[in-house]
Amino acid sequence: MTTQPTAAPRRTGPDLADRIHGGWLGRIAGNMLGKPVEQGEVWTRDRIDRYLERAGALPLTGYLPEPADPADRAVLRPEWRACVRGRIHGSCRDDDVDYAILGLDLLETHGFGFSTEQVGDLWLLRLPYLQTFTAERAAYRNLVGGLRPPLTATHHNPHQEWIGALIRADVYGWTCPGDPVRAAGLARRDAVLSHTGNGVYGAMWAAALIAAAFTAPTVREALESGLGVIPAGSRLARTVRRVAALHESGLPWEETLTVMSGETAGLGWIHTVPNAAVLTAGLLYGDDDFTRTLALTVRGGLDTDSTGAAAGSVAGVRTGAAGIPAQWTEPLEDTVRSAVSGFDGVRISALAERTLRLVTAGP
């Protein structure tokens, strides 16, 4: 796999609007799909598939069914009742969506020249402390204690390479269509508030991947553009390239994930690197099919709501809102629940329109 970013012109007009809307819908749908089984230590890949088999839901073609086994019901996330088929009425609140909303608010408030300090200020203003987790909670606590970036990322923070910065990156990709280098730069400025190393690279990679998804001929080429913005020798880059090589060799999806599980063992289920492996496999083996991409990614386990959301964002951009099957979009009822002050109950379509205005307004 090459690692050079591809240059491509921005898309304009209705096609761009539809793709941005698709990105928002895909992120929210993927998040909802993965949310009930978000606990990688409990919900392994094998257990997720056993759940689906007992419910008669393999192959997976929509949101998770209600659990058929009381033992499964007991260990699902508490929000599962609002995230399974037949019970969804708008999206549940989740940090994977809250941070996309915060990113939009950041760009609307401060423009593309925002500073890392302004990211932190916005967290304190808009985001409740108890709705932050891992590295974000450590950074929030450090901000309240008077520390400034980059110390906010390193002081008493054992989660510096976990997936939190990656889940904050989407809006930078959506607002830089066809410009992965610019998207990665914006994501880095946000990420260093709370992360270092592969944690920052994960955000840059995700933003660049989403930006490239607007114009790349294939999802494989979008992934290559994402690799072009991070150090080639980083563990994240090596992991993404390894998954791509296994896919290219013809190894089945299940065997690819088994190999990668062994090679990333010990990093933990919320670490950026093993989750990037699951995400990369979902995108490549999903082969630009929206439903298959989401299903494979969430069935891959680990931080399922975060990987599902990221996969949905990429797949939604590539498919466009009009191309996303109705079983994913209709239950969302064009509505988002959010802990971000001033945004609870906002329309998904309104978020997409506001994102488009940022693109068309220019830098």
N, C-alpha and C positions, 0 to 999 in steps of 0.2 A: 504494500500500500504506500503510495506517495504521500508526502506531507506538505505539499505546496498549496496555499490557498488559491482558489480559482476566482478570477475577476469576472463579474457578470453585471449587466445593467439592472437597475431597479425595475420592477414591474410597476405599472401605474394603472389607474382607472379601476373599473369594477373587479377585475381579476385580483388586484391587490387587496381590495376591501374584503373580498370573499375569503382570501387566504388568511388574512389577519383574524377575521371572525372564526375561521376554521381552527386557527391556533388556540384561541381562547376556549372554544367548545371542546377541542381535543384535550387540552390540559385538564379541564374540569371533569370531563367524562372519564379520562384515564385515572384521575385521582379518586373519583367515586368508585371505579371498578376495584382498585387496589386497597381502598381504605379498610374494609372489614377484616382483611388478612394481613394487616400491617404489623407484623411482629416476627421478624425473620427467624428468631430462635425457636418459635413455636410453629409458625407456618412455613415449613420447608416446602421445596418444590414437590416432593412426593406427597406431602399431606394435602397441599392445595389440590392436586389432581385426584386424590382419593375423595376429597370433599365433592369435587365436581362429578366424579363417577357415581357416587352414591345418590346425587341429585339428578342424574341423567343429563348432565350439562357439558359433556365432552363430545365433540369439540365445543369450545366456549365461543358463543356468538353474540353475547350481550352481557349485561350486568350479572353479577353473581346471583344464583338462585338462593332462596332461603335454605338454611342448613337442614339436611335430612337426619343428621345424627345429633342427639342432645349433647354429646361430648364436644362436637364442633361448635355448637351454639355457645357453650360455656366459655370458650376461649377466643371468640371473635372480639374485635374491637367493640366497645359499648355502643358506638354509633351505627352498628350494622343494620339495625331495623329501618334506618332511613336511607340505606345505600344498596339494598337488594331489590331485585325485580319485583315490580308491583307495589313497592312502597316508596319510591322516589318521587318527591314533589319539590323540585329545585335542588340545588347542590347543598351538601352539608358544609359547615364551616371547617376549614382546614388550613394549616399554615402554608401548604403548597399552593394554595390559591391566594391567601392573604398577601404573600410576598410579591406575587405578580401585580396585585392591586396597588401595593405600596410602591412598586417600581414605576407604575403608571403615574401615580400621584407625585412621585419624585420628579419625573421628567416634566410633568405639567407645571410643577411649582418652580423648579430650578433650571429647567432646560438641560441640554446635553452636556453642558459644562459643569454639572454638579460636582461637589466635592465629597470625599468619603465622610467628612464631618457632617455634611448635610444629610447623608443617609442616616447616620446615627441620630441626629436631631429629629428626623421624621419618625424613626422608631419610637422615641420617647414621647412624641406628640400624639401619634396615631395608633400605636400597637400596645395592648396590655401586656405587662411583663409575664403573666401566667400563660399567655398564648405563645410564648417563645420556648425553645427547647435547645438542648445541647450547646453547640457553639454560639448560637444566637443569644441564648440566655446568659452565657458567660460574658459575651460582649456587652449586652444590655446592662448587666450588673457593673461591669467595668466603666461604662459610660456614666451611670449614676454615681459611681465612686469618684468621678472626676478625671479618669484616664482618657487619653485621646488616641486615635489611630496612629501607628499600628499597634500600640501597646494593648488596645482593646481586644486584639486577636490573640495575644500571647500570654496575658496575665491570668493565671489560674484557669486555663482553658485546655483540657485534655482532648478536646474534640476538633482540633484545628483542621483536620483533613477529612472530616465527615461531610455528609452530602448537603448540608444546609445552604452553602453558597450556590451550589448547582441549582437548587430549586428556586433561587431568586433571579435566575438569569434570563428567563424567557422574554421579558418585555424588551430587553436590549436586542435580542434577535428579531423580534417582531417589528421594531422600529428602525432596523437597519437591513431591510430586505436586499439580499444580494451583496452585502458588504460585511463578510464575517470578521475581518480585521477590526473594523470600527466597533462592531458588536462586542467583540472580545475585550477591547479596551474599556468599554463602559462597564462590562461585567466585572472586570478586575478591580475597577475603582470602588465598586460596591462590595466585592468579596473580601477585600483586605480589612474591612471593619471587624471581621470575625474569624477569618481563616488564613492559613498559610499553605505553602507547598501544593500538594495534589488537591487540597480543598479549593484553592484559588484556581488551579488549572481546570478543575471540573466545571467551575462557573464559566470560565473563558471558552472551554470546549463546547459546552452546551449552547451558549449564546451564538458562537460562530456556526455551529451545526444548524441551529434554527434559522439564522440569517441566510445560510447557504441553501437551506431547503426550499426557499422561494424560487431559486433559479437553477439549481443543479439538475442535470438531466435524470440522475438516479439518486436514491438515498445513499448508495455507496459513495458517490462523488461528494455528497453533502458531508458525510463522515470524514472523508479525506480533507475537506476544507476545514473542518473542526480541528483535525490534528495539526493543521498548518499553523495554528496560533499558539501552540503550547510546546514546551521543550521536548524534542524527539526522544531524549533519554529518560524522561520522567516515567514513573511507574504507570501513570494513567495512560500515556501514549503507547507504551509497550503493551499494555493490556488490551487496548482497543485494537491495535494492529494484530495481536494474537488472535482475537476473536474473528477478525476479518479473514485472517489466513486460514483458520479452521473452517469457516464458512466456504471460502473459495475452494478448499480441498474436497468439499462434498460431504463432510462429516455432518450427521444429523444434528438438529437443534439440541436434543436431549444430551447427546454425547459431548457437544461443544460446551454446554453448561457444566457437565460433570468435570471435564478437563479444567475449566476455569475455576470451578469451586476449589479444586485441589491446589491450583496455582495461586489463589488469593486467600487461602486458608489462614486464619489468625487475625485478619483485619477487622472482623466484626461486620454485622449485617447493616450498619448505617454508614460505613466507610464509603467514600466516593469511589474507590477503585473497583471493588467487586460489584457495586451497583452499576457502574459504567459498563462492565462486562455484560451484565444481564440486559441493560438497555441496548447496547450495540447488537447483541444477538437478536433481540426482539425486532429491531429495525431491519437488520439484514435478512433474517428468515421470514419476517413479515412481508418483505418485498413490495412495499408501497400499497399493500392492502390494509386499510384502516383497521378493520375488525381483527384481522389476524395479527397485526402489529401489537395492538393493545392486549389481546389475549395471550400471546406468547410472552410478552414482557411481564405481565402480572403473574402468569404461571411460573415464571422464573424465580419467584420468591424474593427474599431480602426485604428492602424498604419499598414494598409494593405500591403504596400510594404515590411515592415520589417518582419511581421509575415509570409507573403507569402514566403519571401526569406528563413527564418529559417525553415519553414515546407518543402520547396523544398530541402534544404540541407540535412535534415534528410531522407526524402523520396528518394532522389537521391542516397545517400549512400546505402540505403537498397535495392534499385532496381538495381543500377548500370547503367551506361550510356547506355548500350545496351538495357536495359529494359524500358527506358523512351520513351513514345509514341512520334512518329515523329512530331505531331502537336505542341509539346513544343520545340523541339530542332531544327528542320529545319529552322524556321524563324530567329533563332539567328545567323545563318550563321557562326558559330564558331568564332564570333567576339565580343569584348567588347569595349565600349567607356568608358573612364576613365579620371578623373581629376588628377589622380596620375601621377606626372612627369615621363615620360619615358615609360608609359604603355598604352597610348591611342591607340586603334586599335589592341591590343594584341589578339592572338588566345586563345580561351577558352581551347583548347586541350593543348596548350603550358603551360598555367598556371597549368593544371592538371599534366603534366609531371614534371614540376619544383617542385610541391608539393610532388609527389611521390619520387623524388630524395632526398628530405629532410628526408622522412621516411626511405628509404633504406640505407641512409648514417649513420643513427643512431644518438644518442645524440652528 
